Amino acid sequence: MPNPPNDTLTVDACREVLRECGSFNLRKASRVVTQRYDDILQPTGLRSTQVVVLVTLAVEQELSMVGLARQLVLSPSTLSRNIRPLERDGLIETRDAGKRGKSVRLTARGRKALLKALPYWQKAQQRFTGLVGVTAWAELSEHLAATVAATRG
């Protein structure tokens, strides 16, 4: 479709943006999937985004804030906002790491919360793959990882 002149905004051009925009469509898919996971995780008091932070810290044991933000592909300010409730609830703790800034680690309480949340996450994951298909998800997951690698700055 040829681009309309700069002074003409067409409904077709707007529909094309909504249909083709990678940012919009990935965010839309992310929001609906996140809502499904969060619904299932609700009895744990954790959101799916918080479970991922706890899982990452369980794997890495301790990370700098910058390292955690990089792994989660979040800005440092977004990460700070997202971990505040986890720190407030004693699930993680931050400490001064000198020149490296702050570091973050999972607490014993956080480990217990994660153990409680994992069966709910597994249920959410099974429902998700049941809806989209195990093979389709495996392929999409590979494509998403490649997309992150290709577009990461």
SULKA-V620563 format. One record per residue. N is the residue number from 1. PSI is psi in whole degrees, -180 to 180 (NA if undefined). NEAR is the number of other C-alpha atoms within 12 Angstrom. Layout:
# SULKA-V620563
n,psi,near
N,PSI,NEAR
N,PSI,NEAR
This chain:
# SULKA-V620563
n,psi,near
1,126,9
2,149,9
3,135,14
4,158,13
5,153,9
6,-27,9
7,7,7
8,119,11
9,117,14
10,154,16
11,-39,11
12,-41,16
13,-40,19
14,-41,15
15,-38,13
16,-43,18
17,-48,18
18,-35,17
19,-37,15
20,-18,14
21,116,15
22,-44,17
23,-52,15
24,-47,15
25,-35,16
26,-41,20
27,-40,14
28,-47,16
29,-43,15
30,-43,19
31,-44,16
32,-38,15
33,-44,23
34,-42,26
35,-41,19
36,-45,25
37,-45,34
38,-37,29
39,-45,21
40,-35,27
41,-9,29
42,-41,21
43,-19,18
44,-16,24
45,5,23
46,150,32
47,160,31
48,-36,33
49,-34,30
50,-37,37
51,-41,39
52,-39,30
53,-47,42
54,-42,42
55,-44,31
56,-43,27
57,-32,35
58,-37,27
59,-48,17
60,-16,18
61,-54,22
62,137,26
63,151,31
64,158,28
65,-40,34
66,-43,25
67,-41,25
68,-44,35
69,-42,27
70,-45,21
71,-37,24
72,-4,27
73,53,23
74,153,21
75,152,17
76,-37,21
77,-39,16
78,-42,18
79,-46,28
80,-45,24
81,-40,18
82,-30,28
83,-13,36
84,-50,20
85,-33,21
86,-39,34
87,-43,25
88,-39,17
89,4,19
90,19,22
91,-26,32
92,163,36
93,147,30
94,151,26
95,156,19
96,129,15
97,29,16
98,-130,9
99,-21,10
100,3,14
101,-137,16
102,151,22
103,160,26
104,141,37
105,158,35
106,139,35
107,172,25
108,-40,19
109,-38,21
110,-39,35
111,-42,27
112,-42,20
113,-39,30
114,-43,35
115,-40,21
116,-36,21
117,-28,30
118,-42,27
119,-35,19
120,-40,28
121,-44,32
122,-40,21
123,-45,19
124,-42,26
125,-41,25
126,-41,19
127,-43,20
128,-52,24
129,-28,22
130,-35,15
131,-44,15
132,-16,18
133,136,16
134,-47,16
135,-44,13
136,-41,16
137,-41,20
138,-44,15
139,-46,15
140,-41,17
141,-42,17
142,-43,14
143,-39,14
144,-43,19
145,-41,16
146,-37,13
147,-45,16
148,-48,17
149,-41,13
150,-32,10
151,-8,12
152,134,14
153,NA,8
